[in-house]
Amino acid sequence: MELYQLKTFVTVAEEGHLACAAQRLNTSQPAVSAHINNLEEELGLSLFTRTPKGMRLAEEGAVVKAQAVEALSMIDTIRDQAGALKEEISGTLRLGLHIDPRYLRIDRLLSHLQRTHSRLDIHLLQRWTWQQFDDLARGRIDAGFVYRDPPHKKIAALLLKRCNIRVVGLAAWEDRLRGADWSQMSAMPWVWTPPNCAFCAIAEEAFAKHNLKPVKVTIADQEPVVAVLVASGIGLAIMIEEEALYYRDAGKMAVWDEVVGSIDLNFVYNRKREKEAMVCAAIESVRKVWEN
């Protein structure tokens, strides 16, 4: 039995599909299938039930999975402790980013990590907040920047800042926005975000308080896309105040007078990994960069 077989087995169990597991492991589907077959042959057990929809963990497989997760965790612990003994941390640190890096102080964070942990290979991955919570649970990222609090206690959060929320529109609409009331704002076209986006909930709640429904002309699932559409005059949208004022000062957008709400900016990570050397290094560097 090899460690890579256990890692493949746990990944397939979590994904429920060979193709998804292969993509996550950055290998081929036949290789994943071979790992599972070899492991089942060695153990003398059928770990999965093959169905048209994918791989369903068998009863025996569930027992083996719990032990495999524990074994892999032990290996990670040994590696982390060895790294600590050598006073150096190496490996790939995968960080999720949900907005433009300049608002997350990524340049300062990378500089700090390079000075303190030069052997870390840092990957920056663009993700929505709700995607990062799922990716943390599945081990696809190691930590990330998100809006709002985690959905459950398995994810730990370090509060970085409470951000005001503002409404933005085309720069040429400055006169239309100045002094406009909620009824006038709801009649204008809006660029909306998906239902699982934190900003969507804030906007829906704000309009509901005034018994109004905005005119939604499109839904965009990436913040850079929202910014382009607003700057092109497609419609209004909501943004954090820092981002809104940046675009206003650059002459690309106008900002409505009212603050429509607030949202917490958090740095999140899987609570069961908070003692791992690499995750600890990320947490401490983020604290240092955001302490002021």
C-alpha positions in Angstrom: 0.0 0.0 0.0 1.4 3.4 -1.0 0.6 6.8 0.3 -0.4 8.1 -3.1 -3.1 5.3 -3.3 -4.6 6.5 0.0 -4.5 10.2 -1.2 -6.3 9.2 -4.4 -8.8 7.1 -2.5 -9.7 10.0 -0.1 -10.0 12.4 -3.0 -12.3 10.1 -5.0 -14.4 9.7 -1.9 -14.7 13.4 -1.5 -15.4 14.2 -5.1 -17.6 11.2 -5.9 -16.3 11.1 -9.5 -13.1 9.8 -11.1 -12.8 12.7 -13.5 -13.2 15.4 -10.8 -10.7 13.5 -8.6 -8.2 13.3 -11.5 -8.5 17.1 -12.1 -8.0 17.8 -8.4 -4.9 15.5 -8.3 -3.6 16.9 -11.6 -3.4 13.4 -13.1 -5.3 11.3 -15.6 -8.6 9.4 -15.0 -7.1 6.0 -15.9 -4.3 6.6 -13.3 -6.9 7.4 -10.6 -8.9 4.3 -11.6 -5.7 2.1 -11.4 -4.9 3.5 -7.9 -8.3 2.6 -6.6 -8.3 -0.9 -8.2 -4.8 -1.6 -6.8 -5.9 -0.5 -3.3 -9.1 -2.6 -3.4 -7.1 -5.6 -4.6 -4.5 -5.2 -1.7 -7.2 -4.7 0.9 -9.6 -7.4 -0.5 -12.5 -5.0 -0.3 -14.8 -3.1 -2.6 -14.4 0.5 -1.5 -16.9 2.1 -3.9 -20.1 1.3 -5.6 -19.8 2.3 -9.3 -23.0 4.1 -10.5 -23.8 6.0 -13.7 -23.5 9.2 -11.7 -20.1 8.4 -10.3 -18.5 6.7 -7.4 -20.5 6.1 -4.2 -18.5 5.2 -1.1 -19.4 1.7 0.1 -20.0 0.9 3.8 -16.6 -0.7 4.1 -15.1 2.2 2.2 -16.4 4.7 4.7 -14.5 2.8 7.5 -11.3 2.8 5.5 -11.7 6.4 4.5 -11.7 7.5 8.2 -8.5 5.6 8.8 -6.9 6.9 5.6 -7.7 10.5 6.5 -6.1 10.0 9.9 -3.0 8.3 8.3 -2.5 11.2 5.8 -3.0 13.7 8.5 -0.3 12.0 10.5 2.1 12.2 7.5 1.4 15.9 7.1 2.1 16.4 10.8 5.4 14.6 10.6 6.4 16.7 7.5 5.4 19.9 9.3 7.3 19.0 12.4 10.4 18.1 10.4 10.2 21.5 8.6 9.9 23.3 11.9 12.9 21.4 13.3 14.9 22.7 10.3 13.4 26.2 10.9 12.2 26.4 7.4 8.8 25.9 5.8 8.5 24.8 2.2 5.7 23.7 0.0 2.8 25.3 -2.0 0.6 27.8 -0.1 -2.7 28.2 -2.0 -4.5 31.4 -1.2 -8.0 32.3 -2.3 -8.7 35.9 -3.4 -12.2 37.2 -3.8 -11.5 40.8 -5.0 -8.8 42.9 -6.6 -5.4 42.0 -4.9 -4.7 45.7 -4.2 -7.5 45.8 -1.6 -6.1 42.8 0.2 -2.6 44.1 0.5 -1.3 41.1 -1.4 1.9 42.9 -2.5 2.9 43.5 1.1 1.8 40.0 2.1 4.0 38.4 -0.6 6.9 40.6 0.4 6.6 39.5 4.0 6.3 35.8 3.2 9.3 36.0 0.8 11.4 37.6 3.6 10.3 35.2 6.3 9.7 32.0 4.4 11.6 32.1 1.2 11.0 28.5 0.3 7.2 28.8 0.1 5.7 28.6 -3.3 2.6 30.8 -3.2 -0.3 30.3 -5.6 -3.0 33.0 -5.8 -6.4 31.6 -6.9 -9.4 33.8 -7.7 -12.6 32.5 -6.0 -15.9 33.8 -4.8 -16.4 33.8 -1.0 -18.9 30.9 -1.1 -16.5 28.9 -3.4 -13.6 29.3 -0.9 -15.6 27.9 2.0 -16.2 24.8 -0.1 -12.6 24.7 -1.3 -11.2 24.9 2.3 -13.4 22.0 3.3 -12.2 19.9 0.4 -8.5 20.9 0.7 -8.3 22.8 -2.6 -6.9 25.9 -1.0 -5.0 26.4 2.3 -6.5 29.8 3.3 -8.2 32.7 1.7 -9.7 36.2 1.9 -13.5 36.4 2.0 -16.5 38.5 2.9 -18.8 37.6 5.8 -18.4 35.0 8.5 -17.8 31.3 7.9 -21.0 29.1 7.5 -19.8 26.7 10.3 -17.3 26.3 13.1 -14.9 24.1 11.0 -13.7 27.2 9.3 -11.8 29.8 11.4 -11.9 33.5 10.6 -9.5 36.3 11.4 -11.3 39.6 11.1 -9.3 42.1 9.1 -11.7 45.0 8.5 -15.4 46.0 8.4 -16.1 47.6 5.0 -18.9 50.0 4.1 -20.9 49.2 1.0 -21.7 51.9 -1.6 -23.6 52.1 -4.8 -21.6 52.9 -8.0 -22.7 53.9 -11.5 -21.3 55.4 -14.7 -19.2 58.5 -14.1 -21.6 60.5 -16.4 -24.5 59.6 -14.1 -23.1 61.6 -11.2 -25.9 64.2 -11.4 -28.6 61.5 -11.5 -27.1 59.8 -8.4 -26.7 63.0 -6.4 -29.6 63.4 -4.1 -31.5 60.4 -5.6 -33.9 58.5 -3.2 -34.4 54.8 -3.0 -37.4 54.8 -5.4 -35.3 56.6 -8.1 -32.4 54.2 -7.5 -34.6 51.1 -7.9 -35.9 52.4 -11.3 -32.4 52.6 -12.7 -30.8 49.5 -14.4 -28.7 47.2 -12.1 -25.9 44.8 -12.5 -26.7 42.1 -10.0 -24.6 39.2 -8.5 -25.6 35.5 -8.0 -27.8 34.5 -5.1 -24.9 32.9 -3.1 -22.9 36.1 -3.3 -22.8 38.1 0.0 -23.4 41.4 -1.9 -26.6 40.0 -3.4 -28.0 39.4 0.1 -27.1 42.9 1.2 -28.6 44.6 -1.8 -31.8 42.5 -1.6 -32.2 43.4 2.1 -31.6 47.1 1.5 -34.3 47.3 -1.2 -36.7 45.1 0.8 -36.6 47.6 3.7 -38.1 50.2 1.3 -40.5 47.7 -0.3 -38.8 48.1 -3.6 -37.5 45.8 -6.3 -34.6 47.0 -8.5 -34.5 46.6 -12.3 -31.9 43.9 -12.8 -30.6 43.9 -16.4 -27.9 41.3 -15.9 -26.1 39.1 -13.4 -22.3 38.9 -13.3 -20.4 36.3 -11.4 -17.0 38.0 -11.1 -16.2 41.4 -9.6 -13.9 42.5 -12.4 -16.8 41.9 -14.8 -19.1 43.9 -12.6 -16.7 46.8 -12.6 -16.4 46.7 -16.4 -20.2 46.7 -16.9 -20.7 49.6 -14.5 -18.0 51.7 -16.1 -19.6 50.9 -19.5 -23.0 52.3 -18.3 -24.8 48.9 -18.3 -26.2 49.6 -14.8 -25.6 50.3 -11.1 -23.9 47.9 -8.7 -22.7 47.8 -5.1 -19.0 47.6 -4.1 -17.0 48.1 -0.9 -16.3 51.8 -0.3 -12.6 51.6 -0.8 -13.1 50.1 -4.3 -15.9 52.5 -5.2 -13.8 55.6 -4.2 -10.9 54.3 -6.2 -12.9 54.1 -9.4 -14.5 57.5 -8.6 -11.1 59.2 -8.2 -10.0 57.5 -11.4 -12.9 59.2 -13.2 -14.5 55.9 -14.1 -17.5 55.8 -11.8 -19.9 58.0 -9.7 -20.7 57.0 -6.1 -24.2 57.4 -4.5 -24.3 59.5 -1.3 -25.7 56.8 1.0 -23.9 53.9 2.7 -26.2 50.9 2.1 -24.6 48.5 4.5 -21.4 46.9 5.8 -19.6 43.6 5.5 -16.6 42.0 7.2 -13.4 41.2 5.4 -12.0 38.0 6.9 -8.9 35.8 6.4 -10.2 32.2 6.7 -8.6 28.7 7.1 -9.6 25.2 8.0 -9.6 25.0 11.8 -8.2 21.5 11.9 -5.1 22.8 10.0 -4.4 25.9 12.2 -1.3 24.3 13.8 0.3 23.2 10.5 3.5 25.2 9.9 2.5 26.5 6.5 -0.9 27.7 7.6 0.6 29.2 10.7 3.0 31.1 8.5 0.2 32.5 6.4 -1.8 33.6 9.5 1.1 35.3 11.2 2.1 37.1 7.9 -1.5 38.3 7.4 -1.7 39.5 11.0 1.6 41.5 10.5 0.4 43.1 7.3 -3.0 44.0 8.7 -2.1 44.9 12.3 -2.3 48.6 11.5 
